[in-house]
């Protein structure tokens, strides 16, 4: 999936767009880690496990 997204970005916007959207995807990954870290801290203090946002 990542290579398809990269290919699409390169075809539509070229190397300039590819360089400019890089930080966005890095921030998505860091945001996921921060979210998981927050739930880990909540689990430690409350003694519960398996916290998630469910539908």
C-alpha distance matrix in Angstrom:
0.0 3.8 5.5 5.2 6.3 8.7 9.9 10.7 12.4 14.3 15.4 16.6 18.1 18.5 18.9 20.9 18.2 15.7 18.5 19.4 16.1 15.6 18.1 16.6 13.4 15.9 18.0 15.4 15.2 19.0 19.6 17.9 20.2 23.1 22.7 22.7 25.6 27.5 27.3 28.4 31.4 32.2 32.1 34.5 37.0 37.0 36.8 34.1 30.8 27.6 27.4 24.5 24.3 24.4 24.7
3.8 0.0 3.8 5.4 5.1 6.1 8.5 9.9 10.6 12.2 14.2 15.4 16.2 16.2 16.0 17.9 15.5 12.6 15.1 16.2 13.2 12.2 14.9 13.8 10.6 12.8 15.4 13.4 13.0 16.6 17.8 16.6 18.6 21.5 21.7 21.8 24.4 26.4 26.7 27.6 30.4 31.6 31.7 33.8 36.3 36.7 36.6 34.3 31.0 28.1 27.8 25.1 24.9 25.6 26.3
5.5 3.8 0.0 3.8 5.4 4.9 6.0 8.5 9.8 10.4 12.0 14.1 15.1 14.6 14.5 17.1 15.2 12.2 15.0 16.8 14.3 13.4 16.7 16.1 13.2 15.3 18.3 16.7 16.3 19.8 21.2 20.3 22.0 25.0 25.3 25.4 27.8 30.1 30.4 31.2 34.0 35.2 35.4 37.3 39.9 40.4 40.2 37.9 34.6 31.6 31.5 28.8 28.7 29.2 29.8
5.2 5.4 3.8 0.0 3.8 5.4 5.1 6.1 8.6 9.9 10.5 12.1 14.0 14.2 15.1 17.5 15.1 12.8 16.2 17.4 14.7 14.8 18.0 16.8 14.3 17.1 19.5 17.6 17.9 21.5 22.3 21.4 23.7 26.4 26.3 26.7 29.4 31.3 31.4 32.6 35.4 36.3 36.6 38.8 41.2 41.4 41.4 38.8 35.6 32.4 32.0 29.1 28.5 28.7 28.8
6.3 5.1 5.4 3.8 0.0 3.8 5.4 5.1 6.2 8.6 9.9 10.6 11.9 12.6 13.4 15.1 12.2 10.2 13.5 14.2 11.2 11.7 14.8 13.3 11.1 14.3 16.4 14.6 15.4 18.9 19.5 19.1 21.5 23.9 23.9 24.8 27.4 29.0 29.5 30.9 33.4 34.3 34.9 37.1 39.2 39.6 39.9 37.4 34.4 31.3 30.5 27.5 26.7 27.3 27.4
8.7 6.1 4.9 5.4 3.8 0.0 3.8 5.4 5.1 6.1 8.5 10.0 10.4 10.1 10.2 12.4 10.3 7.6 10.8 12.3 10.1 10.0 13.6 13.0 11.0 13.6 16.3 15.3 15.9 19.0 20.3 20.2 22.2 24.6 25.2 26.0 28.2 30.1 30.9 32.0 34.4 35.6 36.3 38.2 40.4 41.1 41.4 39.2 36.1 33.3 32.5 29.7 29.2 30.1 30.5
9.9 8.5 6.0 5.1 5.4 3.8 0.0 3.8 5.5 5.2 6.1 8.5 10.0 9.5 10.6 13.3 11.6 9.5 13.0 14.7 13.0 13.4 17.0 16.5 14.8 17.4 20.0 19.0 19.6 22.8 23.9 23.8 25.8 28.3 28.7 29.5 31.8 33.7 34.3 35.5 38.0 39.1 39.7 41.7 44.0 44.5 44.7 42.4 39.3 36.3 35.6 32.7 32.1 32.7 32.8
10.7 9.9 8.5 6.1 5.1 5.4 3.8 0.0 3.8 5.5 5.2 6.0 8.3 9.2 11.3 13.1 10.6 9.7 13.5 14.2 12.3 13.7 17.0 15.8 14.6 17.8 19.8 18.6 19.9 23.0 23.6 23.7 26.2 28.3 28.4 29.6 32.0 33.5 34.2 35.7 38.1 38.9 39.7 42.0 44.0 44.3 44.8 42.3 39.3 36.2 35.3 32.1 31.0 31.5 31.3
12.4 10.6 9.8 8.6 6.2 5.1 5.5 3.8 0.0 3.8 5.5 5.3 5.7 6.8 8.4 9.7 6.9 6.1 9.9 10.4 8.8 10.6 13.9 13.0 12.4 15.4 17.4 16.7 18.3 21.1 21.8 22.4 24.7 26.6 27.1 28.5 30.6 32.0 33.1 34.6 36.7 37.8 38.8 40.9 42.7 43.3 44.0 41.8 39.0 36.0 34.9 31.8 30.8 31.7 31.7
14.3 12.2 10.4 9.9 8.6 6.1 5.2 5.5 3.8 0.0 3.8 5.6 5.5 4.3 6.0 8.5 7.2 6.1 9.6 11.3 10.7 11.8 15.4 15.4 14.7 17.3 19.7 19.4 20.6 23.2 24.4 25.0 27.0 29.0 29.9 31.1 33.0 34.7 35.9 37.1 39.2 40.5 41.5 43.4 45.4 46.2 46.7 44.6 41.7 38.9 37.9 35.0 34.1 35.1 35.2
15.4 14.2 12.0 10.5 9.9 8.5 6.1 5.2 5.5 3.8 0.0 3.8 5.9 5.8 8.8 11.0 9.7 9.6 13.1 14.3 13.7 15.3 18.8 18.3 17.8 20.6 22.8 22.2 23.6 26.4 27.3 27.7 30.0 32.0 32.5 33.8 36.0 37.5 38.5 39.9 42.1 43.2 44.1 46.2 48.1 48.7 49.2 46.9 44.0 41.0 40.0 36.9 35.8 36.5 36.2
16.6 15.4 14.1 12.1 10.6 10.0 8.5 6.0 5.3 5.6 3.8 0.0 3.8 6.1 9.5 10.4 8.4 9.5 13.0 13.1 12.5 15.0 18.0 17.1 17.2 20.3 21.9 21.4 23.3 25.9 26.4 27.2 29.7 31.3 31.7 33.3 35.5 36.6 37.7 39.5 41.5 42.3 43.6 45.7 47.4 47.9 48.7 46.4 43.7 40.6 39.3 36.1 34.7 35.4 35.0
18.1 16.2 15.1 14.0 11.9 10.4 10.0 8.3 5.7 5.5 5.9 3.8 0.0 3.8 6.8 6.8 5.0 7.1 10.0 10.0 10.3 12.8 15.7 15.3 16.0 18.7 20.3 20.4 22.3 24.5 25.3 26.5 28.8 30.1 30.9 32.7 34.5 35.7 37.2 38.8 40.5 41.6 43.0 45.0 46.6 47.4 48.3 46.2 43.6 40.8 39.3 36.3 35.0 36.1 36.0
18.5 16.2 14.6 14.2 12.6 10.1 9.5 9.2 6.8 4.3 5.8 6.1 3.8 0.0 3.8 5.5 5.7 6.4 8.9 10.3 11.2 12.8 16.0 16.4 16.7 18.9 21.1 21.5 22.9 25.1 26.3 27.5 29.3 31.0 32.0 33.6 35.3 36.8 38.3 39.6 41.4 42.8 44.1 45.8 47.6 48.6 49.3 47.4 44.7 42.0 40.7 37.9 36.9 38.1 38.2
18.9 16.0 14.5 15.1 13.4 10.2 10.6 11.3 8.4 6.0 8.8 9.5 6.8 3.8 0.0 3.8 5.5 4.9 6.2 8.6 10.1 10.7 13.9 15.2 15.4 17.0 19.4 20.3 21.4 23.2 24.9 26.2 27.7 29.3 30.8 32.3 33.6 35.3 37.0 38.1 39.7 41.4 42.7 44.1 46.0 47.2 48.0 46.3 43.6 41.1 39.9 37.3 36.7 38.2 38.6
20.9 17.9 17.1 17.5 15.1 12.4 13.3 13.1 9.7 8.5 11.0 10.4 6.8 5.5 3.8 0.0 3.8 5.4 5.3 6.3 8.8 10.2 12.7 13.9 15.1 16.6 18.5 19.8 21.3 22.7 24.1 25.9 27.5 28.6 30.2 32.0 33.1 34.5 36.5 37.8 39.1 40.7 42.3 43.8 45.4 46.7 47.7 46.1 43.6 41.3 39.8 37.2 36.3 38.0 38.5
18.2 15.5 15.2 15.1 12.2 10.3 11.6 10.6 6.9 7.2 9.7 8.4 5.0 5.7 5.5 3.8 0.0 3.8 5.4 5.0 6.1 8.6 11.1 11.4 12.6 14.7 16.3 17.1 19.0 20.7 21.7 23.3 25.3 26.4 27.6 29.6 31.0 32.2 34.0 35.5 36.9 38.3 39.9 41.5 43.1 44.1 45.2 43.4 41.0 38.4 36.8 34.1 33.0 34.6 34.9
15.7 12.6 12.2 12.8 10.2 7.6 9.5 9.7 6.1 6.1 9.6 9.5 7.1 6.4 4.9 5.4 3.8 0.0 3.8 5.5 5.6 6.4 9.8 10.5 10.6 12.6 14.8 15.5 16.8 18.7 20.2 21.5 23.1 24.7 26.0 27.6 29.0 30.6 32.3 33.5 35.2 36.7 38.0 39.6 41.4 42.5 43.3 41.5 38.9 36.4 35.1 32.5 31.8 33.4 34.0
18.5 15.1 15.0 16.2 13.5 10.8 13.0 13.5 9.9 9.6 13.1 13.0 10.0 8.9 6.2 5.3 5.4 3.8 0.0 3.8 5.7 5.4 8.1 10.0 10.8 11.7 13.9 15.5 16.5 17.8 19.6 21.4 22.6 23.8 25.7 27.3 28.3 29.9 31.9 32.9 34.3 36.1 37.6 38.9 40.6 42.0 42.9 41.5 39.0 36.8 35.4 33.1 32.6 34.6 35.4
19.4 16.2 16.8 17.4 14.2 12.3 14.7 14.2 10.4 11.3 14.3 13.1 10.0 10.3 8.6 6.3 5.0 5.5 3.8 0.0 3.8 5.6 6.9 8.1 10.1 11.3 12.5 14.3 16.1 17.1 18.3 20.4 22.0 22.7 24.3 26.5 27.4 28.6 30.8 32.1 33.3 34.8 36.6 38.0 39.4 40.8 42.0 40.5 38.3 36.0 34.3 31.9 31.0 33.1 33.8
16.1 13.2 14.3 14.7 11.2 10.1 13.0 12.3 8.8 10.7 13.7 12.5 10.3 11.2 10.1 8.8 6.1 5.6 5.7 3.8 0.0 3.8 5.6 5.3 6.8 9.0 10.2 11.1 13.1 14.7 15.6 17.4 19.3 20.3 21.5 23.5 24.9 26.0 27.9 29.4 30.8 32.2 33.8 35.4 36.9 38.1 39.2 37.4 35.1 32.7 31.0 28.5 27.6 29.5 30.2
15.6 12.2 13.4 14.8 11.7 10.0 13.4 13.7 10.6 11.8 15.3 15.0 12.8 12.8 10.7 10.2 8.6 6.4 5.4 5.6 3.8 0.0 3.8 5.4 5.5 6.4 8.8 10.1 11.2 12.6 14.3 15.9 17.2 18.6 20.3 21.9 23.0 24.6 26.6 27.6 29.1 30.8 32.3 33.6 35.4 36.7 37.6 36.1 33.6 31.4 30.0 27.7 27.4 29.4 30.5
18.1 14.9 16.7 18.0 14.8 13.6 17.0 17.0 13.9 15.4 18.8 18.0 15.7 16.0 13.9 12.7 11.1 9.8 8.1 6.9 5.6 3.8 0.0 3.8 5.5 5.0 6.1 8.6 9.9 10.3 11.9 14.3 15.3 16.1 18.0 20.0 20.7 22.0 24.3 25.5 26.5 28.3 30.1 31.3 32.8 34.3 35.4 34.1 32.0 30.0 28.4 26.3 25.9 28.4 29.7
16.6 13.8 16.1 16.8 13.3 13.0 16.5 15.8 13.0 15.4 18.3 17.1 15.3 16.4 15.2 13.9 11.4 10.5 10.0 8.1 5.3 5.4 3.8 0.0 3.8 5.5 5.2 6.4 8.9 9.9 10.4 12.6 14.6 15.2 16.4 18.7 19.9 20.9 22.8 24.4 25.7 27.0 28.8 30.4 31.8 32.9 34.1 32.5 30.4 28.2 26.3 23.9 23.1 25.4 26.5
13.4 10.6 13.2 14.3 11.1 11.0 14.8 14.6 12.4 14.7 17.8 17.2 16.0 16.7 15.4 15.1 12.6 10.6 10.8 10.1 6.8 5.5 5.5 3.8 0.0 3.8 5.3 5.0 6.5 8.7 9.7 10.9 12.8 14.3 15.4 17.0 18.6 20.1 21.6 23.0 24.7 26.1 27.4 29.1 30.9 31.9 32.8 31.0 28.5 26.2 24.7 22.3 21.9 24.0 25.2
15.9 12.8 15.3 17.1 14.3 13.6 17.4 17.8 15.4 17.3 20.6 20.3 18.7 18.9 17.0 16.6 14.7 12.6 11.7 11.3 9.0 6.4 5.0 5.5 3.8 0.0 3.8 5.4 5.2 6.3 8.5 10.0 10.9 12.4 14.3 15.7 16.6 18.4 20.4 21.3 22.8 24.6 26.0 27.2 29.1 30.5 31.3 29.9 27.6 25.6 24.3 22.4 22.5 24.9 26.6
18.0 15.4 18.3 19.5 16.4 16.3 20.0 19.8 17.4 19.7 22.8 21.9 20.3 21.1 19.4 18.5 16.3 14.8 13.9 12.5 10.2 8.8 6.1 5.2 5.3 3.8 0.0 3.8 5.4 4.9 5.9 8.5 9.8 10.2 12.0 14.1 14.9 16.1 18.3 19.6 20.7 22.3 24.1 25.5 26.9 28.3 29.5 28.1 26.1 24.3 22.4 20.5 20.3 23.1 24.8
15.4 13.4 16.7 17.6 14.6 15.3 19.0 18.6 16.7 19.4 22.2 21.4 20.4 21.5 20.3 19.8 17.1 15.5 15.5 14.3 11.1 10.1 8.6 6.4 5.0 5.4 3.8 0.0 3.8 5.5 5.1 6.3 8.9 9.9 10.6 12.5 14.3 15.4 16.9 18.5 20.2 21.3 22.8 24.6 26.2 27.1 28.1 26.3 24.1 21.8 20.1 17.8 17.4 19.9 21.4
15.2 13.0 16.3 17.9 15.4 15.9 19.6 19.9 18.3 20.6 23.6 23.3 22.3 22.9 21.4 21.3 19.0 16.8 16.5 16.1 13.1 11.2 9.9 8.9 6.5 5.2 5.4 3.8 0.0 3.8 5.4 5.2 6.5 8.8 10.0 10.9 12.5 14.4 15.8 16.7 18.7 20.3 21.3 22.9 24.9 26.0 26.6 25.0 22.5 20.4 19.2 17.4 17.8 20.3 22.3
19.0 16.6 19.8 21.5 18.9 19.0 22.8 23.0 21.1 23.2 26.4 25.9 24.5 25.1 23.2 22.7 20.7 18.7 17.8 17.1 14.7 12.6 10.3 9.9 8.7 6.3 4.9 5.5 3.8 0.0 3.8 5.4 5.1 6.2 8.6 10.0 10.4 12.3 14.4 15.2 16.5 18.5 19.9 21.1 22.8 24.4 25.2 24.1 22.0 20.5 19.0 17.7 18.3 21.3 23.6
19.6 17.8 21.2 22.3 19.5 20.3 23.9 23.6 21.8 24.4 27.3 26.4 25.3 26.3 24.9 24.1 21.7 20.2 19.6 18.3 15.6 14.3 11.9 10.4 9.7 8.5 5.9 5.1 5.4 3.8 0.0 3.8 5.4 5.1 6.1 8.6 9.7 10.5 12.5 14.2 15.3 16.6 18.4 20.0 21.4 22.5 23.8 22.4 20.5 18.8 16.7 15.1 15.2 18.3 20.5
17.9 16.6 20.3 21.4 19.1 20.2 23.8 23.7 22.4 25.0 27.7 27.2 26.5 27.5 26.2 25.9 23.3 21.5 21.4 20.4 17.4 15.9 14.3 12.6 10.9 10.0 8.5 6.3 5.2 5.4 3.8 0.0 3.8 5.5 5.1 6.3 8.6 9.9 10.9 12.4 14.4 15.5 16.6 18.6 20.4 21.2 21.9 20.1 17.8 15.8 14.2 12.5 13.1 16.0 18.4
20.2 18.6 22.0 23.7 21.5 22.2 25.8 26.2 24.7 27.0 30.0 29.7 28.8 29.3 27.7 27.5 25.3 23.1 22.6 22.0 19.3 17.2 15.3 14.6 12.8 10.9 9.8 8.9 6.5 5.1 5.4 3.8 0.0 3.8 5.4 5.2 6.0 8.6 10.0 10.4 12.3 14.3 15.2 16.5 18.6 19.9 20.5 19.2 17.0 15.7 14.5 13.7 15.2 18.2 21.0
23.1 21.5 25.0 26.4 23.9 24.6 28.3 28.3 26.6 29.0 32.0 31.3 30.1 31.0 29.3 28.6 26.4 24.7 23.8 22.7 20.3 18.6 16.1 15.2 14.3 12.4 10.2 9.9 8.8 6.2 5.1 5.5 3.8 0.0 3.8 5.5 5.0 6.1 8.7 9.7 10.5 12.4 14.2 15.3 16.7 18.3 19.5 18.6 17.0 16.1 14.2 13.7 14.8 18.3 21.1
22.7 21.7 25.3 26.3 23.9 25.2 28.7 28.4 27.1 29.9 32.5 31.7 30.9 32.0 30.8 30.2 27.6 26.0 25.7 24.3 21.5 20.3 18.0 16.4 15.4 14.3 12.0 10.6 10.0 8.6 6.1 5.1 5.4 3.8 0.0 3.8 5.4 5.2 6.5 8.7 10.1 10.7 12.5 14.5 15.8 16.6 17.8 16.3 14.7 13.3 11.0 10.1 11.0 14.5 17.4
22.7 21.8 25.4 26.7 24.8 26.0 29.5 29.6 28.5 31.1 33.8 33.3 32.7 33.6 32.3 32.0 29.6 27.6 27.3 26.5 23.5 21.9 20.0 18.7 17.0 15.7 14.1 12.5 10.9 10.0 8.6 6.3 5.2 5.5 3.8 0.0 3.8 5.4 5.2 6.2 8.8 9.9 10.5 12.4 14.5 15.2 15.7 14.2 12.1 10.8 9.5 9.3 11.4 14.5 17.8
25.6 24.4 27.8 29.4 27.4 28.2 31.8 32.0 30.6 33.0 36.0 35.5 34.5 35.3 33.6 33.1 31.0 29.0 28.3 27.4 24.9 23.0 20.7 19.9 18.6 16.6 14.9 14.3 12.5 10.4 9.7 8.6 6.0 5.0 5.4 3.8 0.0 3.8 5.5 4.9 6.3 8.7 9.8 10.6 12.6 14.3 15.0 14.4 12.9 12.7 11.4 12.2 14.4 17.7 21.1
27.5 26.4 30.1 31.3 29.0 30.1 33.7 33.5 32.0 34.7 37.5 36.6 35.7 36.8 35.3 34.5 32.2 30.6 29.9 28.6 26.0 24.6 22.0 20.9 20.1 18.4 16.1 15.4 14.4 12.3 10.5 9.9 8.6 6.1 5.2 5.4 3.8 0.0 3.8 5.4 5.2 6.3 8.7 10.0 10.9 12.3 13.9 13.2 12.6 12.5 10.3 11.1 12.8 16.4 19.7
27.3 26.7 30.4 31.4 29.5 30.9 34.3 34.2 33.1 35.9 38.5 37.7 37.2 38.3 37.0 36.5 34.0 32.3 31.9 30.8 27.9 26.6 24.3 22.8 21.6 20.4 18.3 16.9 15.8 14.4 12.5 10.9 10.0 8.7 6.5 5.2 5.5 3.8 0.0 3.8 5.4 4.9 6.1 8.6 9.9 10.3 11.4 10.0 9.0 8.7 6.6 8.0 10.5 13.7 17.3
28.4 27.6 31.2 32.6 30.9 32.0 35.5 35.7 34.6 37.1 39.9 39.5 38.8 39.6 38.1 37.8 35.5 33.5 32.9 32.1 29.4 27.6 25.5 24.4 23.0 21.3 19.6 18.5 16.7 15.2 14.2 12.4 10.4 9.7 8.7 6.2 4.9 5.4 3.8 0.0 3.8 5.4 5.0 6.3 8.8 10.0 10.1 9.6 8.4 9.2 8.5 10.7 13.7 16.7 20.3
31.4 30.4 34.0 35.4 33.4 34.4 38.0 38.1 36.7 39.2 42.1 41.5 40.5 41.4 39.7 39.1 36.9 35.2 34.3 33.3 30.8 29.1 26.5 25.7 24.7 22.8 20.7 20.2 18.7 16.5 15.3 14.4 12.3 10.5 10.1 8.8 6.3 5.2 5.4 3.8 0.0 3.8 5.4 5.1 6.4 8.6 9.8 10.4 10.6 12.1 10.7 13.1 15.6 18.8 22.4
32.2 31.6 35.2 36.3 34.3 35.6 39.1 38.9 37.8 40.5 43.2 42.3 41.6 42.8 41.4 40.7 38.3 36.7 36.1 34.8 32.2 30.8 28.3 27.0 26.1 24.6 22.3 21.3 20.3 18.5 16.6 15.5 14.3 12.4 10.7 9.9 8.7 6.3 4.9 5.4 3.8 0.0 3.8 5.5 5.3 6.0 8.1 8.0 8.9 10.4 8.5 11.2 13.4 16.5 20.0
32.1 31.7 35.4 36.6 34.9 36.3 39.7 39.7 38.8 41.5 44.1 43.6 43.0 44.1 42.7 42.3 39.9 38.0 37.6 36.6 33.8 32.3 30.1 28.8 27.4 26.0 24.1 22.8 21.3 19.9 18.4 16.6 15.2 14.2 12.5 10.5 9.8 8.7 6.1 5.0 5.4 3.8 0.0 3.8 5.6 5.3 5.4 5.0 5.6 8.0 7.5 10.9 13.9 16.4 20.1
34.5 33.8 37.3 38.8 37.1 38.2 41.7 42.0 40.9 43.4 46.2 45.7 45.0 45.8 44.1 43.8 41.5 39.6 38.9 38.0 35.4 33.6 31.3 30.4 29.1 27.2 25.5 24.6 22.9 21.1 20.0 18.6 16.5 15.3 14.5 12.4 10.6 10.0 8.6 6.3 5.1 5.5 3.8 0.0 3.8 5.7 5.5 7.4 8.5 11.4 11.3 14.6 17.6 20.2 23.9
37.0 36.3 39.9 41.2 39.2 40.4 44.0 44.0 42.7 45.4 48.1 47.4 46.6 47.6 46.0 45.4 43.1 41.4 40.6 39.4 36.9 35.4 32.8 31.8 30.9 29.1 26.9 26.2 24.9 22.8 21.4 20.4 18.6 16.7 15.8 14.5 12.6 10.9 9.9 8.8 6.4 5.3 5.6 3.8 0.0 3.8 5.8 8.2 10.5 13.4 12.5 15.8 18.3 21.0 24.4
37.0 36.7 40.4 41.4 39.6 41.1 44.5 44.3 43.3 46.2 48.7 47.9 47.4 48.6 47.2 46.7 44.1 42.5 42.0 40.8 38.1 36.7 34.3 32.9 31.9 30.5 28.3 27.1 26.0 24.4 22.5 21.2 19.9 18.3 16.6 15.2 14.3 12.3 10.3 10.0 8.6 6.0 5.3 5.7 3.8 0.0 3.8 5.5 8.7 11.6 10.7 14.2 16.6 18.8 22.2
36.8 36.6 40.2 41.4 39.9 41.4 44.7 44.8 44.0 46.7 49.2 48.7 48.3 49.3 48.0 47.7 45.2 43.3 42.9 42.0 39.2 37.6 35.4 34.1 32.8 31.3 29.5 28.1 26.6 25.2 23.8 21.9 20.5 19.5 17.8 15.7 15.0 13.9 11.4 10.1 9.8 8.1 5.4 5.5 5.8 3.8 0.0 3.8 6.8 10.4 10.8 14.6 17.6 19.4 22.8
34.1 34.3 37.9 38.8 37.4 39.2 42.4 42.3 41.8 44.6 46.9 46.4 46.2 47.4 46.3 46.1 43.4 41.5 41.5 40.5 37.4 36.1 34.1 32.5 31.0 29.9 28.1 26.3 25.0 24.1 22.4 20.1 19.2 18.6 16.3 14.2 14.4 13.2 10.0 9.6 10.4 8.0 5.0 7.4 8.2 5.5 3.8 0.0 3.8 7.0 7.6 11.3 14.3 15.8 19.3
30.8 31.0 34.6 35.6 34.4 36.1 39.3 39.3 39.0 41.7 44.0 43.7 43.6 44.7 43.6 43.6 41.0 38.9 39.0 38.3 35.1 33.6 32.0 30.4 28.5 27.6 26.1 24.1 22.5 22.0 20.5 17.8 17.0 17.0 14.7 12.1 12.9 12.6 9.0 8.4 10.6 8.9 5.6 8.5 10.5 8.7 6.8 3.8 0.0 3.8 5.8 9.3 12.8 14.1 17.7
27.6 28.1 31.6 32.4 31.3 33.3 36.3 36.2 36.0 38.9 41.0 40.6 40.8 42.0 41.1 41.3 38.4 36.4 36.8 36.0 32.7 31.4 30.0 28.2 26.2 25.6 24.3 21.8 20.4 20.5 18.8 15.8 15.7 16.1 13.3 10.8 12.7 12.5 8.7 9.2 12.1 10.4 8.0 11.4 13.4 11.6 10.4 7.0 3.8 0.0 3.8 6.3 9.9 10.9 14.5
27.4 27.8 31.5 32.0 30.5 32.5 35.6 35.3 34.9 37.9 40.0 39.3 39.3 40.7 39.9 39.8 36.8 35.1 35.4 34.3 31.0 30.0 28.4 26.3 24.7 24.3 22.4 20.1 19.2 19.0 16.7 14.2 14.5 14.2 11.0 9.5 11.4 10.3 6.6 8.5 10.7 8.5 7.5 11.3 12.5 10.7 10.8 7.6 5.8 3.8 0.0 3.8 7.1 9.0 12.7
24.5 25.1 28.8 29.1 27.5 29.7 32.7 32.1 31.8 35.0 36.9 36.1 36.3 37.9 37.3 37.2 34.1 32.5 33.1 31.9 28.5 27.7 26.3 23.9 22.3 22.4 20.5 17.8 17.4 17.7 15.1 12.5 13.7 13.7 10.1 9.3 12.2 11.1 8.0 10.7 13.1 11.2 10.9 14.6 15.8 14.2 14.6 11.3 9.3 6.3 3.8 0.0 3.8 5.9 9.7
24.3 24.9 28.7 28.5 26.7 29.2 32.1 31.0 30.8 34.1 35.8 34.7 35.0 36.9 36.7 36.3 33.0 31.8 32.6 31.0 27.6 27.4 25.9 23.1 21.9 22.5 20.3 17.4 17.8 18.3 15.2 13.1 15.2 14.8 11.0 11.4 14.4 12.8 10.5 13.7 15.6 13.4 13.9 17.6 18.3 16.6 17.6 14.3 12.8 9.9 7.1 3.8 0.0 3.8 6.9
24.4 25.6 29.2 28.7 27.3 30.1 32.7 31.5 31.7 35.1 36.5 35.4 36.1 38.1 38.2 38.0 34.6 33.4 34.6 33.1 29.5 29.4 28.4 25.4 24.0 24.9 23.1 19.9 20.3 21.3 18.3 16.0 18.2 18.3 14.5 14.5 17.7 16.4 13.7 16.7 18.8 16.5 16.4 20.2 21.0 18.8 19.4 15.8 14.1 10.9 9.0 5.9 3.8 0.0 3.8
24.7 26.3 29.8 28.8 27.4 30.5 32.8 31.3 31.7 35.2 36.2 35.0 36.0 38.2 38.6 38.5 34.9 34.0 35.4 33.8 30.2 30.5 29.7 26.5 25.2 26.6 24.8 21.4 22.3 23.6 20.5 18.4 21.0 21.1 17.4 17.8 21.1 19.7 17.3 20.3 22.4 20.0 20.1 23.9 24.4 22.2 22.8 19.3 17.7 14.5 12.7 9.7 6.9 3.8 0.0
